[in-house]
Amino acid sequence: MQEEIGLLQELERIGAEAQAGLDQVADAEALATWRQTYLGKKGALTAALRSLGRLPAEERPIVGQRANQLRETLEASLEARQAQLDQQALTAQLAASAIDVRLPGRPQSLGAMHITSQTLRRIYEIFGGLGFQVFPSREVEDDVTNFQMLNLPPDHPARDMWSTFYLTDPGLLLRTHTSPGQIHAMRHYHPEPLRVILPGKCYRFEQVTSRHEFMFYQVEGLAIARNITMADLKGVLLSFARQMFGPERRLRFRPSYFPFTEPSAEADMDCALCGGKGCRVCKGTGWLEILGCGMVHPQVLRNGGYDPEIYSGFAFGMGPERIAMLKHGIDDIRLFYSADLRFLQQFA
Ligand code: DAH
């Protein structure tokens, strides 16, 4: 009887110790050790069962039954703990390999319109309002259209006004100005009247400086109809200058020379910065040169298909970078195409 009670107490002790130990088990290895300690062949429970033989036969079933219960309880606890540990391991693994959706995204820099494009659009808008259509024209020209049709035969000294990139294909070149577009536009529209602007890139084989680029834009203007006079030219250009630079602006026309216009002029605008008093920007003169212009030469009209006895026209050519420089106080044309974001972002 004494033995039986002692053995039952021993089983209780083993059970309590095992359950408490199981709570401390933190991984699979510790669990295997725990299993050996309490359920293994050399474990505590097996040892207790071995001493069953010392009990009288009638007491054995009670203790044996209790021992079997305990084994089942411990095995169930083991299984539950095992499941718990598996779940913990899975959770940890998922957490370690998870994509952290809270990470900030890679910043996508926003594009913006280039200052030249902005200026061109404003120019289109103003001339659109004056009835001028945009007429696109090619950048690779032939010598005939770029020069000869504009009264610049080979070896004409005025060709020195345009340092030229000639292509290896004989007779082809990168247009030095948008003026050859006049020929294309006239041949497209004749014998109807026309009012067009011809925007695009031009190329010059020149030393690049703060005032000269080897590639730049021009916007050419051309109007042809009956009875067009220089007053029309002046009116259109004054309207442009005032819409672009402010309603106070004044223009003056200085005689000049271009082989494709007669008479030819250079248009100056009064300096908006100093109001004409003279400053650093206008170099003390109070005036800023903004474009070349004139009345279309009779031979150029003929080359475009128009009869100069019936039709007359005016033409002009301006540099939109120069317009942008005057408008925004930019002092170096090289900034436009040097792809320097510090410059470009100021106009974004
Ligand atoms: N093509 C000239 C140049 O590049 C600019 C020019 C002057 C255009 C007078 C014209 C004009 O249409 O009439 O220097």
Boltz pocket constraint, residues with backbone or C-beta under 6 A from the ligand:
constraints:
  - pocket:
      binder: B
      contacts: [[A, 176], [A, 177], [A, 178], [A, 179], [A, 220], [A, 221], [A, 258], [A, 260], [A, 261], [A, 265], [A, 291], [A, 292], [A, 293], [A, 294], [A, 295], [A, 315], [A, 316], [A, 317], [A, 318]]
      max_distance: 6.0
